[in-house]
Amino acid sequence: MTSARPLNRDLLRRIRVMPEHQTGALLDLARRCTAPASEETQAPLMLIQIGGVEVEGTIKGGPLPLRRCLQLGLRRWVLGAPAPCEAEANHLTWLRKRLFRAADPLGSVTLHHLGFPSRELLVTRAVHGALPLREASAAADSSRRAQLFAEFGREVGRMHALRFLHAELHPGNVLATEPCDEPGPGFGRSLIWLGSAKGGPTAWRRGNLDRLEDDLGAWFSLAADWMQGEDTEALLLAYAASRLANGRPVSGLPSLVSSIQRSRRRELARFERSPRLLGGAEFPVAGWDPDVGRLQRLWDLGAHWALRPVVSGPDLV
């Protein structure tokens, strides 16, 4: 078993934790965060004690590069911004309180050294059998594909109606599984939302994130290669219907598509400047031009009402 540094008072003062209601996981996370690197500490799954019961969690994070440490430290001092794993845990909790099927954060730990964050971990409850949306849709029939992309549009539309910007909406951060049959956040939904450390309920106010359509521009910058025309139609119609049902309608389908295209061009320009952002994948196709006339005709015929938009309810206490 890997030995960890003792958790003395000085060390604990440098650990910032988002415990939520699972405070029993604190020591397990802290020891994991401060232990020397090994196969055990690098494993993607771990068992943690919550209320005397072992729960399997998925781990994200690790040591931070020096430049990133300095950036995060300055952002914390100047803006009061939390470290990425803390922010992601807060945002996932925010989404779950509003009945989105987001990953369940079990705990987050950030280790500071000389006032700068040096290492961080986020543990979310493990979900077995979930696949990235691209793989799940490729294995599904046409009816199931339409359901998945309609749910994607509904949920993103509801996020935006609530002024929540995901800001990391790429195919790896959306998982698909069987519809949730347990009462609580995400009941009846198939998609599981990850990421969002850079977003949040106020991120739409900041800098280049002032347009909510930037989320969809980022999505289509990577997903346009493999999404079919029917998938795009189901997504956009469900998005517009969800915005309408939740009291923040889009100005019109043509303007929505135009704003997504502008945002997508900005994303492609960013990939040209920094190809490493693609993670070794091929460069996305340059053109994305959905049939706006067909979309408008489907909207006028009421096709969007068949997609059953989800209306936001009151926050859970």
Buried (B, 14 or more C-beta within 10 A) or exposed (E): EEEBEEBEEEBEEBBBBBBBEBEBBBBBBBBBBBBEEEEEBEEEEBEBBBEEEEBBBBBBBEEBEEEBBEBBBEBBEEEEEBBBBBBBBBBBBBBBEBBBBBBBBBBBBBBBEEEBBBBBBBBBBBBEEBEBBBEBBEEBEEEBBBBBBBBBBBBBBBBBBBBBBBBBBBBEBBBBBEEBEEEEBBEEBBBBBBBBBBBBBEBBEBEEBEBBBBBBBBBBBBBBBEBEEEBBBBBBBBBBBBBBBBEBBBEEBEEBBEBBBEBBBBBBEEBEEEEEEEEEEEEBEEEBEBEBEEBBEBBEEEBBEEBBBBEBEEEEE
